[in-house]
């Protein structure tokens, strides 16, 4: 069985930055260090940081006064930020800079009087954080064409849309098309909200699907971008499975499979790919690499980690 690896795959700049923030903060401030929600959606990453002294909590009320807390890469609402400022806490924000850009767009559009529509998955941490940038009721969430069709008319307001950063490019394009039909003068983001890493990984999977009988996507079941990779492969007509690790592989999947494609979501570490190749009995040098682009973007760490808190 031939094995082809997609490139790019795995960690994006925002995920690398978030993990580095936790690791650096542990060096500077020591354990315990508190992280609100999973820093990124990957069990291996979370367990690894937990072993180093990170404590993952659901809300800030679980963090003792004087503790150091980090907000996850998905971003948080203004209410959470204000709670962190009100409490005697050391706060570090690991929100992905590309998510922060969407937050700023939402605030600006609202201040200019626009009706703000967010395309995203309700309940996802990134969507919750983006919704929380505005007062309740000032942003509407839709996730598909039907939702776009069901939006009520409001002739007294100009309409604008923003999107979650980890959506399917193709599905989002369909939703945007429907929005433009409903609201011909709708304002779109000046630049694409779906992040570069999401776009690159989906494009790599499309190329992979043309050459493979089966694609395995390494990623967590609650990882939006990983789920989208599986869906993209299936939309291209190639069977795909989302797995957390090599332990999830079933031998029956490989019946009549001549060429296997492997990729990893933006929050999945490369070690999981290596373990999968070992499980398959394939050495990394025997694997073909299908590269569509190179990524070299790096986000700097917060300035607070370059100097002690005061």
C-alpha positions as CSV (number, residue, x, y, z in Angstrom):
1,X,0.0,0.0,0.0
2,X,1.4,3.4,-1.0
3,X,1.2,6.2,1.5
4,X,1.1,9.9,0.6
5,X,1.5,12.6,3.2
6,X,-0.2,16.0,2.7
7,X,1.9,19.1,3.1
8,X,1.1,21.4,4.8
9,X,-0.5,19.5,7.7
10,X,-0.5,19.7,11.5
11,X,0.3,22.7,13.7
12,X,-0.4,26.2,12.4
13,X,1.3,29.4,13.6
14,X,-1.6,30.1,16.0
15,X,-1.4,26.7,17.6
16,X,2.4,26.8,17.9
17,X,2.1,30.2,19.6
18,X,-0.6,29.1,22.0
19,X,1.4,26.0,23.1
20,X,4.6,28.1,23.4
21,X,2.8,30.6,25.6
22,X,1.9,27.9,28.1
23,X,5.3,26.3,28.1
24,X,7.1,29.7,28.5
25,X,4.7,30.8,31.2
26,X,5.5,27.6,33.1
27,X,9.2,28.4,32.8
28,X,8.7,32.0,34.0
29,X,6.0,31.6,36.6
30,X,6.1,27.9,37.5
31,X,3.3,25.5,38.2
32,X,0.4,25.4,38.8
33,X,-0.6,27.4,35.8
34,X,-4.2,27.6,34.8
35,X,-5.6,27.5,31.3
36,X,-9.3,28.3,30.6
37,X,-10.6,25.5,28.4
38,X,-8.4,23.4,26.2
39,X,-5.5,25.5,24.9
40,X,-6.1,23.9,21.5
41,X,-8.4,21.0,20.6
42,X,-6.1,18.0,20.9
43,X,-6.0,15.5,23.8
44,X,-2.3,14.7,23.2
45,X,-1.3,18.4,23.5
46,X,-3.5,19.0,26.6
47,X,-2.2,15.8,28.4
48,X,1.4,16.8,27.6
49,X,0.9,20.3,29.1
50,X,-1.0,18.9,32.1
51,X,2.1,16.7,32.9
52,X,4.2,19.9,32.9
53,X,2.0,21.6,35.4
54,X,-0.9,23.2,33.5
55,X,-4.3,22.9,35.1
56,X,-7.2,23.2,32.7
57,X,-10.4,24.8,34.0
58,X,-13.8,25.6,32.6
59,X,-14.2,29.1,34.1
60,X,-12.1,31.6,35.9
61,X,-13.9,31.0,39.2
62,X,-11.8,27.8,39.4
63,X,-8.6,29.9,39.4
64,X,-7.4,31.1,42.9
65,X,-6.6,34.7,43.5
66,X,-3.1,35.5,42.5
67,X,-3.0,32.6,40.0
68,X,-1.7,32.8,36.4
69,X,-4.3,32.0,33.8
70,X,-4.1,31.7,30.0
71,X,-7.0,32.1,27.6
72,X,-7.1,29.5,24.8
73,X,-6.3,30.0,21.2
74,X,-10.0,30.1,20.3
75,X,-10.5,33.5,22.0
76,X,-12.8,34.6,24.8
77,X,-15.7,37.0,25.2
78,X,-15.2,40.5,26.6
79,X,-17.0,39.4,29.7
80,X,-14.3,36.8,30.4
81,X,-11.6,39.4,29.8
82,X,-13.3,41.9,32.2
83,X,-13.6,39.2,34.8
84,X,-9.9,38.5,34.5
85,X,-9.2,42.2,34.9
86,X,-11.5,42.5,37.9
87,X,-9.9,39.5,39.7
88,X,-6.4,39.6,41.2
89,X,-5.1,37.3,38.4
90,X,-2.1,37.2,36.1
91,X,-3.6,36.9,32.7
92,X,-2.0,35.8,29.4
93,X,-4.1,35.8,26.2
94,X,-3.2,33.0,23.7
95,X,-6.0,33.9,21.3
96,X,-4.8,33.3,17.7
97,X,-4.1,36.7,16.1
98,X,-6.3,35.7,13.2
99,X,-9.2,35.2,15.5
100,X,-8.4,38.6,17.2
101,X,-8.7,40.1,13.7
102,X,-12.3,38.8,13.4
103,X,-13.1,40.2,16.9
104,X,-11.9,43.6,15.8
105,X,-14.0,43.5,12.7
106,X,-17.1,42.6,14.7
107,X,-16.6,45.6,17.0
108,X,-15.9,48.0,14.2
109,X,-18.9,46.9,12.1
110,X,-21.2,47.2,15.1
111,X,-19.8,50.7,15.9
112,X,-20.5,51.7,12.3
113,X,-24.2,50.6,12.7
114,X,-24.0,47.4,10.7
115,X,-26.1,44.3,11.4
116,X,-23.4,41.7,12.0
117,X,-23.9,38.1,10.8
118,X,-21.4,35.5,11.9
119,X,-21.0,32.4,9.8
120,X,-19.9,29.6,12.2
121,X,-20.8,26.6,14.2
122,X,-23.0,27.5,17.2
123,X,-21.4,26.4,20.5
124,X,-17.8,26.3,19.2
125,X,-15.5,28.2,21.6
126,X,-14.3,30.5,18.8
127,X,-17.9,31.4,17.9
128,X,-18.8,31.9,21.6
129,X,-15.8,34.2,22.0
130,X,-16.6,36.2,18.8
131,X,-20.3,36.5,19.9
132,X,-19.1,37.9,23.2
133,X,-17.3,40.9,21.6
134,X,-20.7,42.6,21.3
135,X,-23.6,43.1,23.6
136,X,-26.1,40.2,23.6
137,X,-28.4,40.2,20.5
138,X,-26.0,42.4,18.4
139,X,-24.7,39.5,16.3
140,X,-26.5,36.6,14.6
141,X,-25.0,33.2,14.0
142,X,-25.7,31.1,10.9
143,X,-24.1,27.9,9.8
144,X,-25.7,26.9,6.5
145,X,-27.7,28.1,3.5
146,X,-31.0,27.4,5.2
147,X,-30.0,29.7,8.1
148,X,-29.1,32.4,5.6
149,X,-32.5,32.0,3.9
150,X,-34.3,32.2,7.3
151,X,-32.7,35.5,8.4
152,X,-35.4,38.1,9.0
153,X,-35.4,41.3,6.9
154,X,-34.4,44.5,8.5
155,X,-34.4,47.3,5.9
156,X,-33.3,49.9,8.5
157,X,-29.8,48.4,8.8
158,X,-26.9,47.7,6.5
159,X,-25.7,44.1,6.7
160,X,-22.2,42.7,7.0
161,X,-20.8,39.2,7.6
162,X,-17.7,37.7,9.3
163,X,-16.8,34.1,9.7
164,X,-15.3,31.6,12.0
165,X,-11.6,31.0,11.0
166,X,-11.8,27.2,10.6
167,X,-14.8,26.6,8.3
168,X,-15.0,24.7,5.0
169,X,-14.1,27.0,2.2
170,X,-16.6,25.4,-0.2
171,X,-19.5,25.3,2.2
172,X,-18.8,28.9,3.4
173,X,-18.8,30.1,-0.2
174,X,-22.3,28.6,-0.7
175,X,-23.6,30.4,2.5
176,X,-22.0,33.6,1.3
177,X,-23.6,33.2,-2.1
178,X,-27.0,32.9,-0.4
179,X,-26.3,35.9,1.8
180,X,-25.5,38.0,-1.3
181,X,-28.8,36.9,-2.9
182,X,-30.7,38.0,0.2
183,X,-28.7,41.1,0.9
184,X,-27.1,42.4,-2.4
185,X,-25.2,45.2,-0.6
186,X,-23.9,43.1,2.2
187,X,-20.4,44.0,3.3
188,X,-17.8,41.2,3.2
189,X,-14.5,41.1,5.1
190,X,-11.7,43.1,3.5
191,X,-9.7,39.9,3.6
192,X,-10.8,36.3,4.0
193,X,-11.6,35.4,7.6
194,X,-11.0,31.7,7.1
195,X,-7.4,31.4,8.1
196,X,-4.5,30.6,5.8
197,X,-3.7,27.3,7.6
198,X,-7.3,26.1,7.2
199,X,-7.3,27.0,3.5
200,X,-3.9,25.4,2.9
201,X,-4.8,22.1,4.6
202,X,-8.1,21.9,2.8
203,X,-6.5,22.5,-0.6
204,X,-3.9,19.9,0.2
205,X,-6.6,17.4,1.0
206,X,-8.3,18.1,-2.3
207,X,-5.1,17.3,-4.1
208,X,-4.6,14.2,-1.9
209,X,-8.2,13.0,-2.7
210,X,-7.4,12.9,-6.4
211,X,-4.7,10.3,-5.8
212,X,-5.9,8.2,-2.9
213,X,-8.5,5.6,-2.2
214,X,-8.7,6.5,1.5
215,X,-7.6,9.4,3.7
216,X,-6.9,9.4,7.4
217,X,-7.2,12.7,9.2
218,X,-5.4,13.0,12.5
219,X,-7.3,15.3,14.9
220,X,-9.6,15.6,17.8
221,X,-13.4,15.0,17.4
222,X,-14.1,18.5,18.7
223,X,-11.5,20.1,16.4
224,X,-13.4,22.2,13.8
225,X,-10.6,22.3,11.3
226,X,-10.0,18.6,11.5
227,X,-13.6,17.7,10.9
228,X,-13.6,20.0,7.9
229,X,-10.6,18.1,6.4
230,X,-12.6,14.9,6.6
231,X,-15.6,16.5,5.0
232,X,-13.5,18.1,2.2
233,X,-12.1,14.6,1.3
234,X,-15.6,13.1,1.3
235,X,-16.9,16.0,-0.9
236,X,-14.1,15.2,-3.3
237,X,-15.4,11.6,-3.5
238,X,-12.8,9.9,-1.3
239,X,-13.6,8.0,1.8
240,X,-12.0,9.5,4.9
241,X,-11.9,8.9,8.7
242,X,-11.0,11.3,11.5
243,X,-8.8,9.6,14.1
244,X,-7.2,10.9,17.3
245,X,-4.3,8.5,17.1
246,X,-2.9,5.3,15.6
247,X,-4.9,3.4,18.2
248,X,-8.1,4.3,16.3
249,X,-7.1,2.5,13.1
250,X,-9.1,-0.5,11.9
251,X,-7.4,-3.0,9.6
252,X,-10.6,-3.5,7.7
253,X,-10.4,0.0,6.4
254,X,-7.5,-0.9,4.2
255,X,-9.2,-3.7,2.2
256,X,-8.7,-2.9,-1.5
257,X,-6.9,0.3,-0.7
258,X,-3.9,0.8,-2.9
259,X,-3.0,4.4,-2.0
260,X,-3.6,5.9,1.5
261,X,-3.5,9.6,2.2
262,X,-2.6,11.0,5.6
263,X,-3.0,14.6,6.9
264,X,-3.4,16.2,10.3
265,X,-5.5,19.1,11.6
266,X,-4.0,22.4,12.7
267,X,-4.0,21.3,16.3
268,X,-2.5,17.8,15.8
269,X,1.2,17.4,16.6
270,X,3.6,15.7,14.1
271,X,4.3,12.9,16.6
272,X,0.8,11.5,16.0
273,X,1.7,11.2,12.2
274,X,4.9,9.5,13.1
275,X,3.1,7.0,15.4
276,X,0.6,6.3,12.6
277,X,3.3,5.6,10.1
278,X,4.9,3.2,12.6
279,X,1.5,1.5,13.2
280,X,1.2,1.1,9.4
281,X,4.7,-0.3,9.2
282,X,5.8,2.5,6.9
283,X,9.1,4.3,7.4
284,X,8.9,8.1,6.9
285,X,11.5,7.9,4.1
286,X,9.3,5.5,2.2
287,X,6.4,8.0,2.2
288,X,5.6,10.2,-0.7
289,X,5.1,13.9,0.2
290,X,2.4,15.9,-1.7
291,X,3.2,19.5,-1.1
292,X,1.0,22.3,-2.4
293,X,2.7,25.3,-0.5
294,X,5.2,26.2,2.2
295,X,4.2,27.9,5.4
296,X,6.6,30.1,7.2
297,X,4.4,32.4,9.3
298,X,5.3,32.9,12.9
299,X,3.4,34.8,15.5
300,X,5.4,36.4,18.3
301,X,4.8,35.6,22.0
302,X,3.0,38.2,24.2
303,X,5.3,40.9,25.5
304,X,4.4,39.9,29.1
305,X,6.5,36.8,28.7
306,X,9.6,38.8,27.9
307,X,9.4,40.5,31.3
308,X,8.1,39.6,34.7
309,X,4.6,40.6,35.8
310,X,4.6,43.5,38.2
